Amino acid sequence: MTTSTKKTSKTDSARILRRIRSHLGDQPLPSVSLVAVTSRDPFRILISTMISLRTRDEVTLAATDRLFAQAETPQAIAALPEEAIANSIYPAGFYRTKAHNIREVARIVSEEYHGSVPQTVEKLIALPGVGRKTANLVLGLGYGIAAICVDTHVHRIANRLGWVETRTPDATEAALEKILPAEWWIAVNELLVLHGQQVCTPQSPLCSRCPVEGDCRQVGVTRRR
């Protein structure tokens, strides 16, 4: 299914997200969010997000810094040997494949988009190694364009809460667009990533510490703490 299991109002979803935000307080930001806060550069956000796939936050941040210490612009990164990019982003997961894609993305952005990262999902996902998750994160954090980035945390928690009943992140994105106020589309990823890392974990979530336990349908939860 690609619709919410029950009617979840925009008012309810916003209230729950506000409670999660309040509970998190001043927690360290996820790696790509931190890059966005410190640089405000859509290209750097794009590359950092590509590096971050299946990679821990601390590795992503260090790899991003090493790469951009060598070259800061699409033109400069496209001119780097692929091996140099791979060495810079190691030990990010699948670093050789990512190095190939990063160099090609830099070339395309430089040659076809005159150094500016495109601002539509369609153009972004046409880039090698870029899916909807990455595209939406770039639009939201890089350009302030309302877009819902659904990663494993957002997909899992949205289903666990009972907001949606979906099998894929793309279906979750479409369902969330119907129940989240637009002003929460960008923020929902950061909030649910942190919540998913610290409280609503994949296995045995810490329901006893959850600020929204009373609002959660705990779909699929068989063990909790």
KEKE-3310 file (N, C-alpha, C; in steps of 0.2 Angstrom, whole numbers, plus 5000, padded with zeros to 4 digits):
npx = (5004:5002:4997:4992:4989:4979:4969:4980:4982:4988:4990:4992:5004:5013:5013:5018:5031:5036:5037:5047:5058:5059:5063:5075:5083:5099:5106:5120:5121:5116:5128:5128:5118:5126:5136:5129:5125:5137:5143:5133:5133:5127:5134:5144:5136:5129:5140:5144:5133:5132:5144:5140:5132:5128:5138:5147:5143:5154:5165:5160:5160:5174:5180:5173:5179:5193:5192:5187:5198:5207:5201:5189:5179:5167:5173:5187:5186:5182:5194:5203:5212:5204:5208:5214:5203:5196:5206:5205:5192:5191:5189:5176:5161:5160:5170:5177:5168:5160:5170:5171:5158:5157:5167:5162:5149:5154:5160:5149:5141:5149:5151:5138:5130:5136:5143:5134:5123:5110:5092:5081:5072:5071:5082:5093:5092:5096:5109:5124:5124:5115:5101:5083:5083:5095:5094:5083:5087:5098:5090:5082:5092:5101:5095:5084:5072:5056:5056:5055:5066:5068:5076:5082:5079:5068:5059:5057:5052:5041:5032:5032:5026:5013:5009:5011:5008:5019:5030:5042:5055:5052:5038:5035:5039:5029:5018:5020:5020:5006:5002:5011:5014:5020:5030:5037:5044:5057:5064:5060:5068:5081:5076:5070:5081:5090:5082:5079:5092:5095:5084:5072:5076:5082:5080:5073:5068:5069:5057:5053:5059:5054:5047:5035:5028:5015:5008:5012:5009:5017:5019:5024:5034:5041:5049:5054:5062)
npy = (4994:5012:5022:5030:5021:5024:5038:5051:5066:5082:5091:5082:5075:5086:5090:5078:5078:5090:5087:5077:5084:5093:5084:5079:5090:5099:5090:5082:5086:5075:5070:5075:5086:5094:5097:5105:5116:5122:5125:5128:5125:5119:5110:5104:5098:5089:5080:5076:5069:5059:5052:5048:5037:5021:5023:5028:5043:5050:5045:5050:5064:5066:5061:5069:5082:5079:5077:5089:5097:5095:5099:5111:5114:5109:5109:5107:5095:5086:5086:5079:5064:5048:5039:5047:5053:5042:5038:5049:5048:5036:5027:5026:5017:5007:5014:5015:5014:5025:5035:5035:5039:5051:5059:5059:5065:5078:5082:5082:5092:5103:5104:5103:5110:5122:5123:5124:5115:5106:5110:5102:5086:5077:5080:5079:5065:5059:5060:5050:5038:5045:5045:5046:5049:5056:5066:5073:5077:5086:5096:5101:5104:5111:5120:5125:5120:5113:5096:5079:5069:5052:5040:5025:5026:5036:5029:5017:5022:5030:5020:5012:5021:5021:5030:5028:5015:5006:4999:5003:5016:5026:5025:5028:5042:5047:5045:5052:5065:5068:5069:5077:5093:5106:5114:5105:5096:5097:5096:5084:5073:5075:5075:5062:5054:5056:5053:5039:5034:5035:5032:5026:5013:5001:4987:4981:4994:5009:5011:5015:5027:5035:5050:5051:5039:5037:5041:5032:5018:5007:4998:4982:4981:4969:4967:4977:4991)
npz = (5000:4998:5005:5020:5035:5044:5046:5047:5053:5047:5057:5068:5064:5064:5077:5083:5078:5083:5096:5096:5091:5102:5112:5108:5109:5109:5100:5092:5074:5060:5048:5035:5037:5045:5036:5028:5036:5039:5026:5016:5003:4988:4980:4988:4997:4989:4985:4998:5002:4993:4997:5010:5009:5016:5025:5040:5050:5055:5047:5035:5036:5038:5026:5017:5020:5017:5003:4998:5003:4993:4981:4977:4969:4956:4943:4947:4955:4945:4937:4945:4947:4946:4956:4965:4971:4976:4986:4994:5000:5006:5021:5016:5013:4998:4991:4979:4969:4972:4970:4956:4952:4958:4952:4939:4941:4945:4933:4924:4931:4930:4916:4909:4917:4920:4932:4942:4953:4948:4950:4951:4955:4944:4936:4945:4949:4937:4937:4939:4952:4960:4969:4974:4987:4989:4980:4985:4998:4994:4987:4998:5009:5002:4994:5000:4995:4997:5001:5004:5011:5012:5021:5028:5041:5042:5034:5041:5054:5050:5046:5058:5067:5062:5053:5039:5027:5020:5007:5001:5001:4992:4990:5003:5004:4995:5002:5014:5009:5009:5022:5030:5035:5024:5029:5037:5029:5025:5037:5043:5040:5046:5060:5061:5058:5069:5079:5076:5077:5091:5099:5093:5087:5075:5080:5095:5100:5111:5119:5131:5133:5124:5117:5111:5113:5117:5106:5096:5086:5085:5075:5069:5079:5090:5101:5114:5123)
capx = (5000:5006:4993:4992:4985:4973:4969:4984:4981:4994:4991:4995:5011:5017:5013:5023:5038:5038:5039:5053:5063:5060:5066:5082:5087:5105:5110:5125:5118:5119:5134:5126:5115:5132:5140:5124:5125:5144:5145:5128:5135:5123:5138:5147:5130:5128:5145:5144:5127:5135:5149:5137:5128:5131:5144:5145:5143:5161:5169:5158:5163:5182:5181:5171:5184:5199:5191:5187:5204:5211:5198:5183:5174:5165:5178:5193:5186:5182:5201:5206:5212:5199:5212:5215:5196:5195:5210:5202:5186:5192:5186:5169:5158:5160:5173:5179:5162:5158:5174:5170:5152:5159:5171:5157:5145:5158:5161:5142:5139:5154:5150:5132:5126:5140:5145:5128:5120:5103:5087:5075:5073:5072:5089:5097:5092:5099:5116:5126:5125:5111:5094:5078:5085:5101:5091:5078:5092:5101:5085:5080:5097:5105:5091:5078:5066:5053:5057:5055:5071:5067:5081:5080:5076:5062:5054:5055:5048:5034:5028:5031:5021:5007:5008:5010:5009:5022:5035:5048:5056:5048:5031:5034:5039:5023:5012:5021:5018:4999:5001:5016:5014:5026:5035:5041:5046:5065:5066:5058:5074:5086:5073:5069:5087:5092:5077:5080:5099:5095:5078:5068:5081:5078:5079:5072:5068:5069:5050:5052:5062:5051:5043:5029:5026:5008:5005:5015:5005:5022:5018:5030:5038:5040:5053:5055:5065)
capy = (5000:5018:5027:5030:5015:5027:5045:5054:5073:5086:5093:5077:5074:5091:5089:5073:5080:5095:5083:5073:5090:5095:5079:5078:5096:5101:5084:5083:5085:5070:5072:5080:5092:5098:5100:5110:5121:5125:5127:5131:5124:5113:5105:5100:5094:5083:5075:5073:5064:5053:5048:5046:5031:5016:5025:5031:5050:5052:5044:5054:5071:5067:5060:5076:5087:5077:5078:5096:5101:5094:5102:5113:5116:5104:5108:5105:5088:5083:5086:5074:5057:5044:5036:5052:5054:5036:5038:5054:5046:5030:5021:5026:5011:5007:5020:5015:5015:5032:5039:5035:5043:5058:5062:5060:5070:5084:5083:5084:5098:5108:5105:5104:5115:5128:5123:5124:5109:5107:5111:5097:5079:5074:5081:5076:5058:5057:5060:5044:5037:5049:5043:5051:5051:5061:5072:5077:5080:5092:5101:5104:5107:5115:5126:5127:5118:5108:5090:5074:5064:5046:5035:5019:5028:5039:5024:5013:5026:5032:5014:5010:5026:5020:5036:5025:5007:5006:4994:5006:5023:5030:5025:5032:5049:5050:5045:5057:5071:5069:5070:5081:5100:5107:5117:5100:5092:5097:5094:5077:5068:5076:5073:5055:5050:5056:5049:5032:5032:5036:5030:5021:5009:4995:4982:4983:5002:5012:5014:5018:5034:5039:5056:5050:5033:5037:5042:5027:5012:5002:4993:4978:4980:4963:4968:4984:4992)
capz = (5000:4997:5009:5027:5037:5046:5044:5051:5051:5047:5064:5072:5062:5066:5084:5085:5076:5088:5103:5095:5091:5109:5116:5105:5111:5105:5098:5086:5068:5055:5044:5029:5039:5047:5030:5025:5041:5039:5020:5012:4996:4986:4977:4993:5000:4985:4986:5005:5003:4989:5001:5016:5008:5019:5029:5047:5050:5057:5041:5030:5038:5037:5019:5013:5021:5014:4996:4997:5004:4987:4976:4980:4964:4951:4938:4950:4956:4939:4935:4949:4945:4950:4961:4970:4974:4980:4992:4999:5003:5009:5020:5015:5009:4991:4990:4972:4965:4973:4967:4949:4951:4960:4946:4933:4943:4945:4926:4922:4934:4927:4908:4907:4921:4921:4939:4947:4954:4946:4956:4951:4956:4938:4934:4950:4949:4931:4938:4941:4959:4964:4969:4976:4994:4989:4977:4990:5003:4991:4986:5005:5013:4998:4990:5004:4992:5001:4998:5009:5010:5015:5021:5031:5047:5040:5031:5047:5059:5048:5046:5065:5070:5059:5048:5032:5027:5013:5007:4999:5003:4987:4992:5010:5002:4992:5007:5019:5007:5011:5030:5033:5032:5019:5033:5040:5024:5025:5044:5045:5039:5052:5066:5062:5058:5076:5084:5074:5080:5098:5103:5089:5084:5071:5084:5102:5101:5118:5119:5138:5133:5118:5119:5107:5114:5117:5099:5091:5085:5086:5070:5068:5085:5094:5107:5115:5130)
cpx = (5004:5002:4994:4987:4979:4974:4974:4984:4988:4995:4994:5002:5015:5018:5019:5030:5041:5041:5046:5059:5064:5064:5073:5086:5093:5109:5115:5121:5121:5124:5132:5123:5121:5135:5135:5125:5132:5146:5140:5129:5132:5128:5141:5142:5129:5133:5145:5139:5129:5140:5145:5133:5131:5138:5143:5147:5151:5166:5167:5161:5170:5183:5179:5177:5191:5198:5191:5193:5208:5208:5191:5177:5172:5171:5185:5192:5185:5189:5205:5206:5207:5202:5213:5208:5195:5200:5208:5196:5186:5193:5178:5166:5158:5164:5175:5174:5160:5163:5173:5164:5153:5162:5166:5152:5148:5158:5154:5140:5143:5152:5143:5127:5130:5142:5140:5124:5112:5098:5081:5077:5075:5079:5094:5098:5095:5107:5118:5127:5120:5104:5089:5080:5090:5098:5087:5082:5095:5096:5083:5086:5101:5102:5085:5071:5062:5053:5058:5060:5069:5072:5078:5076:5069:5057:5052:5050:5041:5030:5027:5026:5014:5005:5006:5010:5012:5028:5042:5049:5052:5041:5030:5034:5032:5017:5013:5019:5011:4998:5006:5014:5020:5031:5040:5045:5054:5067:5065:5064:5079:5083:5073:5076:5090:5088:5078:5087:5099:5090:5074:5072:5078:5076:5078:5072:5067:5062:5049:5055:5059:5046:5036:5026:5018:5004:5008:5011:5010:5021:5025:5035:5036:5044:5055:5059:5062)
cpy = (5006:5023:5025:5024:5018:5034:5048:5062:5077:5089:5088:5076:5079:5091:5084:5075:5086:5092:5080:5079:5092:5090:5078:5084:5097:5095:5086:5082:5079:5074:5077:5086:5096:5101:5106:5116:5125:5128:5130:5130:5118:5108:5101:5096:5088:5078:5072:5068:5058:5049:5045:5039:5025:5017:5029:5039:5053:5051:5049:5061:5071:5066:5066:5081:5085:5079:5085:5100:5100:5099:5105:5114:5110:5103:5105:5097:5084:5082:5081:5067:5053:5041:5041:5053:5048:5036:5044:5052:5040:5031:5021:5019:5012:5013:5021:5017:5023:5037:5040:5040:5050:5062:5064:5065:5077:5086:5086:5091:5104:5109:5106:5109:5121:5128:5123:5118:5110:5107:5107:5090:5076:5074:5078:5068:5055:5057:5053:5043:5041:5046:5048:5054:5057:5067:5077:5081:5087:5098:5105:5107:5112:5121:5128:5125:5112:5101:5085:5069:5058:5041:5030:5021:5031:5034:5019:5016:5028:5026:5012:5015:5024:5026:5033:5018:5006:5001:4997:5013:5028:5031:5029:5039:5051:5050:5051:5064:5073:5071:5074:5088:5102:5110:5111:5095:5091:5094:5087:5072:5069:5073:5066:5051:5050:5052:5041:5030:5031:5032:5024:5017:5003:4989:4984:4991:5003:5015:5018:5025:5038:5044:5055:5043:5032:5038:5036:5020:5006:4996:4989:4977:4974:4963:4975:4985:4998)
cpz = (5000:5001:5016:5029:5040:5045:5049:5049:5051:5054:5069:5071:5064:5073:5087:5084:5081:5094:5102:5095:5098:5113:5114:5108:5107:5104:5092:5079:5064:5051:5039:5031:5042:5042:5028:5030:5040:5032:5016:5005:4993:4983:4983:4997:4996:4986:4993:5005:4999:4994:5007:5015:5011:5023:5035:5046:5051:5051:5036:5030:5036:5030:5015:5014:5018:5006:4995:4999:4998:4982:4978:4975:4959:4946:4941:4952:4950:4936:4939:4946:4949:4956:4967:4974:4979:4986:4997:5003:5007:5017:5020:5011:5002:4988:4982:4968:4966:4970:4960:4948:4953:4955:4941:4935:4943:4937:4923:4924:4931:4920:4906:4911:4923:4928:4944:4947:4952:4952:4955:4952:4950:4936:4938:4949:4942:4932:4941:4949:4963:4963:4972:4983:4993:4985:4981:4995:5000:4990:4993:5008:5008:4995:4994:5000:4996:4998:5004:5007:5015:5015:5025:5038:5046:5038:5037:5052:5057:5048:5053:5068:5067:5054:5041:5033:5020:5013:5005:5001:4998:4988:4999:5008:4999:4997:5012:5016:5008:5018:5033:5031:5029:5023:5036:5035:5024:5032:5046:5045:5045:5058:5067:5061:5065:5080:5082:5077:5087:5102:5099:5084:5080:5075:5092:5103:5109:5119:5126:5138:5127:5120:5116:5108:5114:5110:5094:5091:5085:5081:5069:5074:5089:5100:5108:5122:5133)
residu = (MET:THR:THR:SER:THR:LYS:LYS:THR:SER:LYS:THR:ASP:SER:ALA:ARG:ILE:LEU:ARG:ARG:ILE:ARG:SER:HIS:LEU:GLY:ASP:GLN:PRO:LEU:PRO:SER:VAL:SER:LEU:VAL:ALA:VAL:THR:SER:ARG:ASP:PRO:PHE:ARG:ILE:LEU:ILE:SER:THR:MET:ILE:SER:LEU:ARG:THR:ARG:ASP:GLU:VAL:THR:LEU:ALA:ALA:THR:ASP:ARG:LEU:PHE:ALA:GLN:ALA:GLU:THR:PRO:GLN:ALA:ILE:ALA:ALA:LEU:PRO:GLU:GLU:ALA:ILE:ALA:ASN:SER:ILE:TYR:PRO:ALA:GLY:PHE:TYR:ARG:THR:LYS:ALA:HIS:ASN:ILE:ARG:GLU:VAL:ALA:ARG:ILE:VAL:SER:GLU:GLU:TYR:HIS:GLY:SER:VAL:PRO:GLN:THR:VAL:GLU:LYS:LEU:ILE:ALA:LEU:PRO:GLY:VAL:GLY:ARG:LYS:THR:ALA:ASN:LEU:VAL:LEU:GLY:LEU:GLY:TYR:GLY:ILE:ALA:ALA:ILE:CYS:VAL:ASP:THR:HIS:VAL:HIS:ARG:ILE:ALA:ASN:ARG:LEU:GLY:TRP:VAL:GLU:THR:ARG:THR:PRO:ASP:ALA:THR:GLU:ALA:ALA:LEU:GLU:LYS:ILE:LEU:PRO:ALA:GLU:TRP:TRP:ILE:ALA:VAL:ASN:GLU:LEU:LEU:VAL:LEU:HIS:GLY:GLN:GLN:VAL:CYS:THR:PRO:GLN:SER:PRO:LEU:CYS:SER:ARG:CYS:PRO:VAL:GLU:GLY:ASP:CYS:ARG:GLN:VAL:GLY:VAL:THR:ARG:ARG:ARG)
# end
